[in-house]
Amino acid sequence: MILVNTETITGKNLEMLGLVKGSTIQTKNIGRDISQSFKTLVGGELKAYTEMMNDARALATKRMVVEAEALGADAIVNIRYASSAVMQGAAEVIVYGTAVKFV
């Protein structure tokens, strides 16, 4: 599966199959949440949250790819990511794009 954030793939003629998306809501455990809150006192990267968001993007992307494969897609173009806070310490990540087949 080819994943790109462009509208086309060089050298390929594309048949649009439709919108595909994937999403997840992730949170860290309470112990990690407390330890990360102390980090705000001294500054720096919140590594546990960076890891959480990377895991969330990977899971959302995997779900989008599964949806595209079910349509018989060869690629997904024009991929976009968005995230939002759902509650303190929890975030939603959504990814969407257009499933396409090579013709």
LODO-980989 format. One record per atom (N, C-alpha, C): residue number from 1; residue in one letter; chain; atom name; z negated, y negated, x. Coordinates in steps of 0.02 Angstrom, whole numbers, m for minus. Layout:
<vextor num="NUM" residu="A" chaine="A" atome="CA" z="Z" y="Y" x="X"/>
...
***
This chain:
<vextor num="1" residu="M" chaine="A" atome="N" z="0" y="59" x="43"/>
<vextor num="1" residu="M" chaine="A" atome="CA" z="0" y="0" x="0"/>
<vextor num="1" residu="M" chaine="A" atome="C" z="0" y="m62" x="45"/>
<vextor num="2" residu="I" chaine="A" atome="N" z="49" y="m105" x="34"/>
<vextor num="2" residu="I" chaine="A" atome="CA" z="53" y="m169" x="70"/>
<vextor num="2" residu="I" chaine="A" atome="C" z="17" y="m222" x="29"/>
<vextor num="3" residu="L" chaine="A" atome="N" z="m28" y="m259" x="62"/>
<vextor num="3" residu="L" chaine="A" atome="CA" z="m66" y="m312" x="29"/>
<vextor num="3" residu="L" chaine="A" atome="C" z="m50" y="m378" x="65"/>
<vextor num="4" residu="V" chaine="A" atome="N" z="m25" y="m427" x="28"/>
<vextor num="4" residu="V" chaine="A" atome="CA" z="m8" y="m492" x="58"/>
<vextor num="4" residu="V" chaine="A" atome="C" z="m30" y="m548" x="11"/>
<vextor num="5" residu="N" chaine="A" atome="N" z="m40" y="m607" x="41"/>
<vextor num="5" residu="N" chaine="A" atome="CA" z="m57" y="m665" x="0"/>
<vextor num="5" residu="N" chaine="A" atome="C" z="3" y="m711" x="m9"/>
<vextor num="6" residu="T" chaine="A" atome="N" z="62" y="m685" x="6"/>
<vextor num="6" residu="T" chaine="A" atome="CA" z="124" y="m723" x="m5"/>
<vextor num="6" residu="T" chaine="A" atome="C" z="157" y="m698" x="m69"/>
<vextor num="7" residu="E" chaine="A" atome="N" z="206" y="m737" x="m94"/>
<vextor num="7" residu="E" chaine="A" atome="CA" z="239" y="m717" x="m156"/>
<vextor num="7" residu="E" chaine="A" atome="C" z="294" y="m665" x="m145"/>
<vextor num="8" residu="T" chaine="A" atome="N" z="316" y="m656" x="m84"/>
<vextor num="8" residu="T" chaine="A" atome="CA" z="369" y="m609" x="m68"/>
<vextor num="8" residu="T" chaine="A" atome="C" z="350" y="m569" x="m6"/>
<vextor num="9" residu="I" chaine="A" atome="N" z="389" y="m516" x="6"/>
<vextor num="9" residu="I" chaine="A" atome="CA" z="383" y="m477" x="68"/>
<vextor num="9" residu="I" chaine="A" atome="C" z="452" y="m479" x="100"/>
<vextor num="10" residu="T" chaine="A" atome="N" z="457" y="m506" x="160"/>
<vextor num="10" residu="T" chaine="A" atome="CA" z="520" y="m514" x="193"/>
<vextor num="10" residu="T" chaine="A" atome="C" z="560" y="m449" x="196"/>
<vextor num="11" residu="G" chaine="A" atome="N" z="623" y="m453" x="175"/>
<vextor num="11" residu="G" chaine="A" atome="CA" z="667" y="m395" x="178"/>
<vextor num="11" residu="G" chaine="A" atome="C" z="660" y="m347" x="120"/>
<vextor num="12" residu="K" chaine="A" atome="N" z="619" y="m363" x="71"/>
<vextor num="12" residu="K" chaine="A" atome="CA" z="608" y="m318" x="14"/>
<vextor num="12" residu="K" chaine="A" atome="C" z="627" y="m353" x="m51"/>
<vextor num="13" residu="N" chaine="A" atome="N" z="661" y="m317" x="m95"/>
<vextor num="13" residu="N" chaine="A" atome="CA" z="673" y="m340" x="m163"/>
<vextor num="13" residu="N" chaine="A" atome="C" z="617" y="m311" x="m206"/>
<vextor num="14" residu="L" chaine="A" atome="N" z="586" y="m355" x="m245"/>
<vextor num="14" residu="L" chaine="A" atome="CA" z="526" y="m334" x="m282"/>
<vextor num="14" residu="L" chaine="A" atome="C" z="537" y="m334" x="m357"/>
<vextor num="15" residu="E" chaine="A" atome="N" z="511" y="m282" x="m388"/>
<vextor num="15" residu="E" chaine="A" atome="CA" z="507" y="m279" x="m461"/>
<vextor num="15" residu="E" chaine="A" atome="C" z="434" y="m289" x="m480"/>
<vextor num="16" residu="M" chaine="A" atome="N" z="420" y="m340" x="m519"/>
<vextor num="16" residu="M" chaine="A" atome="CA" z="351" y="m356" x="m538"/>
<vextor num="16" residu="M" chaine="A" atome="C" z="326" y="m306" x="m590"/>
<vextor num="17" residu="L" chaine="A" atome="N" z="267" y="m278" x="m578"/>
<vextor num="17" residu="L" chaine="A" atome="CA" z="238" y="m230" x="m625"/>
<vextor num="17" residu="L" chaine="A" atome="C" z="183" y="m260" x="m667"/>
<vextor num="18" residu="G" chaine="A" atome="N" z="149" y="m311" x="m640"/>
<vextor num="18" residu="G" chaine="A" atome="CA" z="97" y="m344" x="m679"/>
<vextor num="18" residu="G" chaine="A" atome="C" z="36" y="m361" x="m637"/>
<vextor num="19" residu="L" chaine="A" atome="N" z="m10" y="m396" x="m669"/>
<vextor num="19" residu="L" chaine="A" atome="CA" z="m71" y="m419" x="m637"/>
<vextor num="19" residu="L" chaine="A" atome="C" z="m118" y="m360" x="m627"/>
<vextor num="20" residu="V" chaine="A" atome="N" z="m149" y="m358" x="m568"/>
<vextor num="20" residu="V" chaine="A" atome="CA" z="m201" y="m309" x="m553"/>
<vextor num="20" residu="V" chaine="A" atome="C" z="m261" y="m346" x="m526"/>
<vextor num="21" residu="K" chaine="A" atome="N" z="m320" y="m318" x="m537"/>
<vextor num="21" residu="K" chaine="A" atome="CA" z="m380" y="m351" x="m513"/>
<vextor num="21" residu="K" chaine="A" atome="C" z="m434" y="m300" x="m499"/>
<vextor num="22" residu="G" chaine="A" atome="N" z="m483" y="m323" x="m461"/>
<vextor num="22" residu="G" chaine="A" atome="CA" z="m542" y="m283" x="m447"/>
<vextor num="22" residu="G" chaine="A" atome="C" z="m601" y="m331" x="m441"/>
<vextor num="23" residu="S" chaine="A" atome="N" z="m659" y="m307" x="m459"/>
<vextor num="23" residu="S" chaine="A" atome="CA" z="m718" y="m350" x="m453"/>
<vextor num="23" residu="S" chaine="A" atome="C" z="m780" y="m309" x="m443"/>
<vextor num="24" residu="T" chaine="A" atome="N" z="m832" y="m342" x="m420"/>
<vextor num="24" residu="T" chaine="A" atome="CA" z="m898" y="m311" x="m412"/>
<vextor num="24" residu="T" chaine="A" atome="C" z="m950" y="m366" x="m411"/>
<vextor num="25" residu="I" chaine="A" atome="N" z="m1011" y="m348" x="m428"/>
<vextor num="25" residu="I" chaine="A" atome="CA" z="m1069" y="m392" x="m421"/>
<vextor num="25" residu="I" chaine="A" atome="C" z="m1116" y="m356" x="m373"/>
<vextor num="26" residu="Q" chaine="A" atome="N" z="m1135" y="m390" x="m321"/>
<vextor num="26" residu="Q" chaine="A" atome="CA" z="m1177" y="m360" x="m269"/>
<vextor num="26" residu="Q" chaine="A" atome="C" z="m1241" y="m400" x="m261"/>
<vextor num="27" residu="T" chaine="A" atome="N" z="m1294" y="m366" x="m239"/>
<vextor num="27" residu="T" chaine="A" atome="CA" z="m1357" y="m399" x="m223"/>
<vextor num="27" residu="T" chaine="A" atome="C" z="m1390" y="m363" x="m165"/>
<vextor num="28" residu="K" chaine="A" atome="N" z="m1433" y="m397" x="m131"/>
<vextor num="28" residu="K" chaine="A" atome="CA" z="m1472" y="m366" x="m77"/>
<vextor num="28" residu="K" chaine="A" atome="C" z="m1540" y="m346" x="m105"/>
<vextor num="29" residu="N" chaine="A" atome="N" z="m1573" y="m299" x="m71"/>
<vextor num="29" residu="N" chaine="A" atome="CA" z="m1639" y="m279" x="m95"/>
<vextor num="29" residu="N" chaine="A" atome="C" z="m1690" y="m335" x="m83"/>
<vextor num="30" residu="I" chaine="A" atome="N" z="m1746" y="m332" x="m116"/>
<vextor num="30" residu="I" chaine="A" atome="CA" z="m1795" y="m386" x="m115"/>
<vextor num="30" residu="I" chaine="A" atome="C" z="m1822" y="m399" x="m45"/>
<vextor num="31" residu="G" chaine="A" atome="N" z="m1831" y="m347" x="m5"/>
<vextor num="31" residu="G" chaine="A" atome="CA" z="m1854" y="m356" x="64"/>
<vextor num="31" residu="G" chaine="A" atome="C" z="m1806" y="m397" x="105"/>
<vextor num="32" residu="R" chaine="A" atome="N" z="m1743" y="m381" x="100"/>
<vextor num="32" residu="R" chaine="A" atome="CA" z="m1691" y="m419" x="136"/>
<vextor num="32" residu="R" chaine="A" atome="C" z="m1686" y="m490" x="110"/>
<vextor num="33" residu="D" chaine="A" atome="N" z="m1694" y="m498" x="44"/>
<vextor num="33" residu="D" chaine="A" atome="CA" z="m1690" y="m564" x="13"/>
<vextor num="33" residu="D" chaine="A" atome="C" z="m1745" y="m609" x="40"/>
<vextor num="34" residu="I" chaine="A" atome="N" z="m1805" y="m583" x="45"/>
<vextor num="34" residu="I" chaine="A" atome="CA" z="m1861" y="m622" x="71"/>
<vextor num="34" residu="I" chaine="A" atome="C" z="m1850" y="m639" x="145"/>
<vextor num="35" residu="S" chaine="A" atome="N" z="m1829" y="m591" x="184"/>
<vextor num="35" residu="S" chaine="A" atome="CA" z="m1818" y="m604" x="256"/>
<vextor num="35" residu="S" chaine="A" atome="C" z="m1763" y="m656" x="266"/>
<vextor num="36" residu="Q" chaine="A" atome="N" z="m1711" y="m654" x="224"/>
<vextor num="36" residu="Q" chaine="A" atome="CA" z="m1657" y="m703" x="230"/>
<vextor num="36" residu="Q" chaine="A" atome="C" z="m1680" y="m773" x="210"/>
<vextor num="37" residu="S" chaine="A" atome="N" z="m1727" y="m777" x="163"/>
<vextor num="37" residu="S" chaine="A" atome="CA" z="m1751" y="m843" x="142"/>
<vextor num="37" residu="S" chaine="A" atome="C" z="m1787" y="m878" x="199"/>
<vextor num="38" residu="F" chaine="A" atome="N" z="m1820" y="m840" x="243"/>
<vextor num="38" residu="F" chaine="A" atome="CA" z="m1853" y="m871" x="301"/>
<vextor num="38" residu="F" chaine="A" atome="C" z="m1802" y="m901" x="349"/>
<vextor num="39" residu="K" chaine="A" atome="N" z="m1742" y="m872" x="350"/>
<vextor num="39" residu="K" chaine="A" atome="CA" z="m1689" y="m896" x="395"/>
<vextor num="39" residu="K" chaine="A" atome="C" z="m1669" y="m968" x="377"/>
<vextor num="40" residu="T" chaine="A" atome="N" z="m1678" y="m987" x="314"/>
<vextor num="40" residu="T" chaine="A" atome="CA" z="m1659" y="m1055" x="294"/>
<vextor num="40" residu="T" chaine="A" atome="C" z="m1704" y="m1107" x="327"/>
<vextor num="41" residu="L" chaine="A" atome="N" z="m1762" y="m1086" x="351"/>
<vextor num="41" residu="L" chaine="A" atome="CA" z="m1808" y="m1133" x="385"/>
<vextor num="41" residu="L" chaine="A" atome="C" z="m1783" y="m1152" x="454"/>
<vextor num="42" residu="V" chaine="A" atome="N" z="m1749" y="m1105" x="488"/>
<vextor num="42" residu="V" chaine="A" atome="CA" z="m1727" y="m1118" x="557"/>
<vextor num="42" residu="V" chaine="A" atome="C" z="m1652" y="m1126" x="563"/>
<vextor num="43" residu="G" chaine="A" atome="N" z="m1615" y="m1109" x="511"/>
<vextor num="43" residu="G" chaine="A" atome="CA" z="m1543" y="m1115" x="512"/>
<vextor num="43" residu="G" chaine="A" atome="C" z="m1510" y="m1054" x="543"/>
<vextor num="44" residu="G" chaine="A" atome="N" z="m1444" y="m1051" x="538"/>
<vextor num="44" residu="G" chaine="A" atome="CA" z="m1405" y="m996" x="566"/>
<vextor num="44" residu="G" chaine="A" atome="C" z="m1374" y="m954" x="512"/>
<vextor num="45" residu="E" chaine="A" atome="N" z="m1337" y="m904" x="534"/>
<vextor num="45" residu="E" chaine="A" atome="CA" z="m1301" y="m860" x="488"/>
<vextor num="45" residu="E" chaine="A" atome="C" z="m1349" y="m814" x="452"/>
<vextor num="46" residu="L" chaine="A" atome="N" z="m1336" y="m805" x="388"/>
<vextor num="46" residu="L" chaine="A" atome="CA" z="m1374" y="m757" x="347"/>
<vextor num="46" residu="L" chaine="A" atome="C" z="m1336" y="m691" x="350"/>
<vextor num="47" residu="K" chaine="A" atome="N" z="m1348" y="m653" x="402"/>
<vextor num="47" residu="K" chaine="A" atome="CA" z="m1308" y="m593" x="416"/>
<vextor num="47" residu="K" chaine="A" atome="C" z="m1310" y="m542" x="360"/>
<vextor num="48" residu="A" chaine="A" atome="N" z="m1367" y="m534" x="328"/>
<vextor num="48" residu="A" chaine="A" atome="CA" z="m1370" y="m485" x="273"/>
<vextor num="48" residu="A" chaine="A" atome="C" z="m1325" y="m505" x="216"/>
<vextor num="49" residu="Y" chaine="A" atome="N" z="m1320" y="m571" x="203"/>
<vextor num="49" residu="Y" chaine="A" atome="CA" z="m1276" y="m594" x="149"/>
<vextor num="49" residu="Y" chaine="A" atome="C" z="m1203" y="m591" x="170"/>
<vextor num="50" residu="T" chaine="A" atome="N" z="m1189" y="m605" x="233"/>
<vextor num="50" residu="T" chaine="A" atome="CA" z="m1121" y="m598" x="258"/>
<vextor num="50" residu="T" chaine="A" atome="C" z="m1097" y="m526" x="250"/>
<vextor num="51" residu="E" chaine="A" atome="N" z="m1141" y="m479" x="268"/>
<vextor num="51" residu="E" chaine="A" atome="CA" z="m1125" y="m408" x="260"/>
<vextor num="51" residu="E" chaine="A" atome="C" z="m1115" y="m390" x="187"/>
<vextor num="52" residu="M" chaine="A" atome="N" z="m1159" y="m417" x="143"/>
<vextor num="52" residu="M" chaine="A" atome="CA" z="m1154" y="m403" x="72"/>
<vextor num="52" residu="M" chaine="A" atome="C" z="m1087" y="m428" x="45"/>
<vextor num="53" residu="M" chaine="A" atome="N" z="m1066" y="m488" x="64"/>
<vextor num="53" residu="M" chaine="A" atome="CA" z="m1003" y="m515" x="39"/>
<vextor num="53" residu="M" chaine="A" atome="C" z="m943" y="m477" x="67"/>
<vextor num="54" residu="N" chaine="A" atome="N" z="m946" y="m456" x="130"/>
<vextor num="54" residu="N" chaine="A" atome="CA" z="m892" y="m415" x="158"/>
<vextor num="54" residu="N" chaine="A" atome="C" z="m886" y="m349" x="121"/>
<vextor num="55" residu="D" chaine="A" atome="N" z="m943" y="m318" x="107"/>
<vextor num="55" residu="D" chaine="A" atome="CA" z="m942" y="m255" x="69"/>
<vextor num="55" residu="D" chaine="A" atome="C" z="m915" y="m266" x="m2"/>
<vextor num="56" residu="A" chaine="A" atome="N" z="m934" y="m321" x="m33"/>
<vextor num="56" residu="A" chaine="A" atome="CA" z="m910" y="m336" x="m100"/>
<vextor num="56" residu="A" chaine="A" atome="C" z="m835" y="m348" x="m101"/>
<vextor num="57" residu="R" chaine="A" atome="N" z="m809" y="m385" x="m52"/>
<vextor num="57" residu="R" chaine="A" atome="CA" z="m736" y="m396" x="m49"/>
<vextor num="57" residu="R" chaine="A" atome="C" z="m699" y="m330" x="m39"/>
<vextor num="58" residu="A" chaine="A" atome="N" z="m725" y="m287" x="5"/>
<vextor num="58" residu="A" chaine="A" atome="CA" z="m693" y="m223" x="17"/>
<vextor num="58" residu="A" chaine="A" atome="C" z="m692" y="m179" x="m46"/>
<vextor num="59" residu="L" chaine="A" atome="N" z="m747" y="m177" x="m82"/>
<vextor num="59" residu="L" chaine="A" atome="CA" z="m750" y="m137" x="m144"/>
<vextor num="59" residu="L" chaine="A" atome="C" z="m704" y="m166" x="m197"/>
<vextor num="60" residu="A" chaine="A" atome="N" z="m704" y="m232" x="m206"/>
<vextor num="60" residu="A" chaine="A" atome="CA" z="m660" y="m263" x="m255"/>
<vextor num="60" residu="A" chaine="A" atome="C" z="m587" y="m249" x="m238"/>
<vextor num="61" residu="T" chaine="A" atome="N" z="m570" y="m254" x="m174"/>
<vextor num="61" residu="T" chaine="A" atome="CA" z="m501" y="m241" x="m152"/>
<vextor num="61" residu="T" chaine="A" atome="C" z="m482" y="m169" x="m166"/>
<vextor num="62" residu="K" chaine="A" atome="N" z="m527" y="m122" x="m151"/>
<vextor num="62" residu="K" chaine="A" atome="CA" z="m514" y="m51" x="m164"/>
<vextor num="62" residu="K" chaine="A" atome="C" z="m500" y="m39" x="m239"/>
<vextor num="63" residu="R" chaine="A" atome="N" z="m539" y="m71" x="m282"/>
<vextor num="63" residu="R" chaine="A" atome="CA" z="m530" y="m63" x="m354"/>
<vextor num="63" residu="R" chaine="A" atome="C" z="m463" y="m92" x="m377"/>
<vextor num="64" residu="M" chaine="A" atome="N" z="m442" y="m148" x="m346"/>
<vextor num="64" residu="M" chaine="A" atome="CA" z="m377" y="m177" x="m363"/>
<vextor num="64" residu="M" chaine="A" atome="C" z="m321" y="m130" x="m341"/>
<vextor num="65" residu="V" chaine="A" atome="N" z="m326" y="m101" x="m282"/>
<vextor num="65" residu="V" chaine="A" atome="CA" z="m275" y="m55" x="m257"/>
<vextor num="65" residu="V" chaine="A" atome="C" z="m270" y="7" x="m302"/>
<vextor num="66" residu="V" chaine="A" atome="N" z="m326" y="33" x="m324"/>
<vextor num="66" residu="V" chaine="A" atome="CA" z="m325" y="91" x="m369"/>
<vextor num="66" residu="V" chaine="A" atome="C" z="m288" y="74" x="m434"/>
<vextor num="67" residu="E" chaine="A" atome="N" z="m300" y="14" x="m460"/>
<vextor num="67" residu="E" chaine="A" atome="CA" z="m265" y="m7" x="m521"/>
<vextor num="67" residu="E" chaine="A" atome="C" z="m190" y="m13" x="m508"/>
<vextor num="68" residu="A" chaine="A" atome="N" z="m171" y="m40" x="m450"/>
<vextor num="68" residu="A" chaine="A" atome="CA" z="m100" y="m47" x="m433"/>
<vextor num="68" residu="A" chaine="A" atome="C" z="m67" y="21" x="m424"/>
<vextor num="69" residu="E" chaine="A" atome="N" z="m102" y="67" x="m392"/>
<vextor num="69" residu="E" chaine="A" atome="CA" z="m74" y="134" x="m382"/>
<vextor num="69" residu="E" chaine="A" atome="C" z="m62" y="169" x="m448"/>
<vextor num="70" residu="A" chaine="A" atome="N" z="m105" y="157" x="m496"/>
<vextor num="70" residu="A" chaine="A" atome="CA" z="m96" y="187" x="m563"/>
<vextor num="70" residu="A" chaine="A" atome="C" z="m33" y="161" x="m597"/>
<vextor num="71" residu="L" chaine="A" atome="N" z="m10" y="102" x="m577"/>
<vextor num="71" residu="L" chaine="A" atome="CA" z="53" y="74" x="m604"/>
<vextor num="71" residu="L" chaine="A" atome="C" z="114" y="97" x="m564"/>
<vextor num="72" residu="G" chaine="A" atome="N" z="102" y="133" x="m509"/>
<vextor num="72" residu="G" chaine="A" atome="CA" z="157" y="154" x="m466"/>
<vextor num="72" residu="G" chaine="A" atome="C" z="179" y="101" x="m416"/>
<vextor num="73" residu="A" chaine="A" atome="N" z="136" y="54" x="m400"/>
<vextor num="73" residu="A" chaine="A" atome="CA" z="154" y="m1" x="m356"/>
<vextor num="73" residu="A" chaine="A" atome="C" z="160" y="21" x="m283"/>
<vextor num="74" residu="D" chaine="A" atome="N" z="204" y="m14" x="m248"/>
<vextor num="74" residu="D" chaine="A" atome="CA" z="212" y="m5" x="m176"/>
<vextor num="74" residu="D" chaine="A" atome="C" z="173" y="m59" x="m137"/>
<vextor num="75" residu="A" chaine="A" atome="N" z="159" y="m115" x="m171"/>
<vextor num="75" residu="A" chaine="A" atome="CA" z="125" y="m171" x="m138"/>
<vextor num="75" residu="A" chaine="A" atome="C" z="92" y="m215" x="m190"/>
<vextor num="76" residu="I" chaine="A" atome="N" z="50" y="m260" x="m165"/>
<vextor num="76" residu="I" chaine="A" atome="CA" z="20" y="m312" x="m207"/>
<vextor num="76" residu="I" chaine="A" atome="C" z="33" y="m378" x="m171"/>
<vextor num="77" residu="V" chaine="A" atome="N" z="64" y="m424" x="m207"/>
<vextor num="77" residu="V" chaine="A" atome="CA" z="79" y="m490" x="m178"/>
<vextor num="77" residu="V" chaine="A" atome="C" z="37" y="m544" x="m210"/>
<vextor num="78" residu="N" chaine="A" atome="N" z="36" y="m601" x="m176"/>
<vextor num="78" residu="N" chaine="A" atome="CA" z="1" y="m661" x="m202"/>
<vextor num="78" residu="N" chaine="A" atome="C" z="m73" y="m647" x="m216"/>
<vextor num="79" residu="I" chaine="A" atome="N" z="m106" y="m611" x="m170"/>
<vextor num="79" residu="I" chaine="A" atome="CA" z="m176" y="m593" x="m178"/>
<vextor num="79" residu="I" chaine="A" atome="C" z="m221" y="m654" x="m169"/>
<vextor num="80" residu="R" chaine="A" atome="N" z="m270" y="m659" x="m214"/>
<vextor num="80" residu="R" chaine="A" atome="CA" z="m319" y="m714" x="m212"/>
<vextor num="80" residu="R" chaine="A" atome="C" z="m389" y="m685" x="m223"/>
<vextor num="81" residu="Y" chaine="A" atome="N" z="m437" y="m714" x="m188"/>
<vextor num="81" residu="Y" chaine="A" atome="CA" z="m507" y="m696" x="m196"/>
<vextor num="81" residu="Y" chaine="A" atome="C" z="m547" y="m754" x="m225"/>
<vextor num="82" residu="A" chaine="A" atome="N" z="m598" y="m739" x="m263"/>
<vextor num="82" residu="A" chaine="A" atome="CA" z="m644" y="m790" x="m289"/>
<vextor num="82" residu="A" chaine="A" atome="C" z="m713" y="m759" x="m290"/>
<vextor num="83" residu="S" chaine="A" atome="N" z="m763" y="m800" x="m283"/>
<vextor num="83" residu="S" chaine="A" atome="CA" z="m832" y="m776" x="m287"/>
<vextor num="83" residu="S" chaine="A" atome="C" z="m875" y="m828" x="m323"/>
<vextor num="84" residu="S" chaine="A" atome="N" z="m929" y="m803" x="m352"/>
<vextor num="84" residu="S" chaine="A" atome="CA" z="m975" y="m848" x="m386"/>
<vextor num="84" residu="S" chaine="A" atome="C" z="m1044" y="m817" x="m385"/>
<vextor num="85" residu="A" chaine="A" atome="N" z="m1095" y="m859" x="m387"/>
<vextor num="85" residu="A" chaine="A" atome="CA" z="m1164" y="m835" x="m391"/>
<vextor num="85" residu="A" chaine="A" atome="C" z="m1178" y="m816" x="m463"/>
<vextor num="86" residu="V" chaine="A" atome="N" z="m1208" y="m758" x="m472"/>
<vextor num="86" residu="V" chaine="A" atome="CA" z="m1225" y="m734" x="m538"/>
<vextor num="86" residu="V" chaine="A" atome="C" z="m1299" y="m750" x="m551"/>
<vextor num="87" residu="M" chaine="A" atome="N" z="m1339" y="m740" x="m500"/>
<vextor num="87" residu="M" chaine="A" atome="CA" z="m1410" y="m757" x="m501"/>
<vextor num="87" residu="M" chaine="A" atome="C" z="m1432" y="m763" x="m429"/>
<vextor num="88" residu="Q" chaine="A" atome="N" z="m1492" y="m784" x="m416"/>
<vextor num="88" residu="Q" chaine="A" atome="CA" z="m1514" y="m791" x="m347"/>
<vextor num="88" residu="Q" chaine="A" atome="C" z="m1509" y="m724" x="m311"/>
<vextor num="89" residu="G" chaine="A" atome="N" z="m1472" y="m724" x="m256"/>
<vextor num="89" residu="G" chaine="A" atome="CA" z="m1466" y="m663" x="m216"/>
<vextor num="89" residu="G" chaine="A" atome="C" z="m1412" y="m615" x="m240"/>
<vextor num="90" residu="A" chaine="A" atome="N" z="m1374" y="m633" x="m292"/>
<vextor num="90" residu="A" chaine="A" atome="CA" z="m1321" y="m590" x="m317"/>
<vextor num="90" residu="A" chaine="A" atome="C" z="m1257" y="m630" x="m324"/>
<vextor num="91" residu="A" chaine="A" atome="N" z="m1202" y="m599" x="m306"/>
<vextor num="91" residu="A" chaine="A" atome="CA" z="m1138" y="m633" x="m310"/>
<vextor num="91" residu="A" chaine="A" atome="C" z="m1085" y="m587" x="m338"/>
<vextor num="92" residu="E" chaine="A" atome="N" z="m1039" y="m617" x="m376"/>
<vextor num="92" residu="E" chaine="A" atome="CA" z="m981" y="m581" x="m401"/>
<vextor num="92" residu="E" chaine="A" atome="C" z="m922" y="m597" x="m356"/>
<vextor num="93" residu="V" chaine="A" atome="N" z="m883" y="m548" x="m339"/>
<vextor num="93" residu="V" chaine="A" atome="CA" z="m820" y="m557" x="m303"/>
<vextor num="93" residu="V" chaine="A" atome="C" z="m765" y="m528" x="m346"/>
<vextor num="94" residu="I" chaine="A" atome="N" z="m713" y="m566" x="m356"/>
<vextor num="94" residu="I" chaine="A" atome="CA" z="m654" y="m542" x="m392"/>
<vextor num="94" residu="I" chaine="A" atome="C" z="m593" y="m553" x="m349"/>
<vextor num="95" residu="V" chaine="A" atome="N" z="m548" y="m506" x="m350"/>
<vextor num="95" residu="V" chaine="A" atome="CA" z="m484" y="m511" x="m315"/>
<vextor num="95" residu="V" chaine="A" atome="C" z="m430" y="m494" x="m365"/>
<vextor num="96" residu="Y" chaine="A" atome="N" z="m374" y="m530" x="m361"/>
<vextor num="96" residu="Y" chaine="A" atome="CA" z="m319" y="m517" x="m406"/>
<vextor num="96" residu="Y" chaine="A" atome="C" z="m252" y="m532" x="m371"/>
<vextor num="97" residu="G" chaine="A" atome="N" z="m200" y="m501" x="m397"/>
<vextor num="97" residu="G" chaine="A" atome="CA" z="m134" y="m510" x="m370"/>
<vextor num="97" residu="G" chaine="A" atome="C" z="m83" y="m479" x="m416"/>
<vextor num="98" residu="T" chaine="A" atome="N" z="m20" y="m479" x="m394"/>
<vextor num="98" residu="T" chaine="A" atome="CA" z="34" y="m451" x="m434"/>
<vextor num="98" residu="T" chaine="A" atome="C" z="57" y="m385" x="m402"/>
<vextor num="99" residu="A" chaine="A" atome="N" z="52" y="m331" x="m441"/>
<vextor num="99" residu="A" chaine="A" atome="CA" z="77" y="m267" x="m418"/>
<vextor num="99" residu="A" chaine="A" atome="C" z="153" y="m267" x="m421"/>
<vextor num="100" residu="V" chaine="A" atome="N" z="185" y="m241" x="m367"/>
<vextor num="100" residu="V" chaine="A" atome="CA" z="258" y="m240" x="m364"/>
<vextor num="100" residu="V" chaine="A" atome="C" z="282" y="m172" x="m339"/>
<vextor num="101" residu="K" chaine="A" atome="N" z="344" y="m157" x="m358"/>
<vextor num="101" residu="K" chaine="A" atome="CA" z="378" y="m97" x="m335"/>
<vextor num="101" residu="K" chaine="A" atome="C" z="440" y="m119" x="m296"/>
<vextor num="102" residu="F" chaine="A" atome="N" z="456" y="m84" x="m242"/>
<vextor num="102" residu="F" chaine="A" atome="CA" z="516" y="m99" x="m204"/>
<vextor num="102" residu="F" chaine="A" atome="C" z="577" y="m71" x="m240"/>
<vextor num="103" residu="V" chaine="A" atome="N" z="631" y="m111" x="m245"/>
<vextor num="103" residu="V" chaine="A" atome="CA" z="693" y="m89" x="m276"/>
<vextor num="103" residu="V" chaine="A" atome="C" z="749" y="m89" x="m225"/>
***
